[in-house]
Amino acid sequence: MRFKQYWLLALVLVVTTDTSIAQQQRWVSLNQCVDQLLLRWAPQQLVGITYLSAAEPLLKTTAAHVTAHNGTLESILALQPSRVIATAFTDPRLVKQLREYTQVTRLAQPQSWADYKRWRQQLIELGLEEQVSQHAAKTRVQLAGLKSQPQQVVFVMPNQWSWGEGSWADTLISQAGWQNLSAAEGSGLVALQLEQLLQWQPDTVILEGFSENSFALANNWRHHPLLKQWLQQQRVTVIDSDKAACPVVNIGLYLDALEQVQQQRVSHDPTT
């Protein structure tokens, strides 16, 4: 333990005495969704991402200098960060330890529109004002387009789950002026009954998080004969697991998928 403390102290001394490094923005991400965000918005400042994101395609084109860490204090500090960017899901003990050596920003995990605005403000405070402004402007345009075609939707996820009232998906649908039928079933993550689902007649079914190439038991009920028949009678859009895993970071891609739903609806409506 004493050797470990000496090693960390020596590492910090190297960081603080090298003025060229101290003046340089060196960000390390502790979350895969933040990895994606910063690879797009701040590739030059980013020097470290999570181990599981090491194969991110953006690394090859815009951020070849980025290194993967394994989430330990030693591996993170070895990247000599000027700032570490965490989320609400990051181990609070690790955050506390890191704050003894470097700056730490803990991004909000939005579950409401107010949370989302606070999340954007945090990114502005990191110096990403231009990126946030462009992002916010695009989001406003996308939502305005969706509001012109209000509709009822239901989210269907593996293991017969759906997004209920107060979830991020429900918040997003509400901002678009659409109605989330599953919101009536409760708050947060809600269970769906197959019999109940078959009785619903939404304008659109949103299949979220399913994997086409997976034989996981979680996907089995999607192949139930009655559900397959019901889905064939519905207008369906798919939000794949990659987009669904980071819904706030990928809000633009999420709304793109909903825009496609709207376009399909207009193209099939004989009154338009």
Secondary structure by P-SEA (a helix, b strand, c coil): caaaaaaaaaaaaaaaacccccccbbbbbccaaaaaaaaacccccccccccccccccccccccccbbbbcccaaaaaaacccbbbbcccccaaaaaaaaacbbbbbbbbcccaaaaaaaaaaaaaacaaaaaaaaaaaaaaaaaaaaabbbbbbbbbccccccccccaaaaaaaaaccccccccccccbbbbbaaaaaaccccbbbbcccccccccccccccccaaaaaaaaaccccccccccccccccaaaaaaaaaaaaaaaaaaacccc
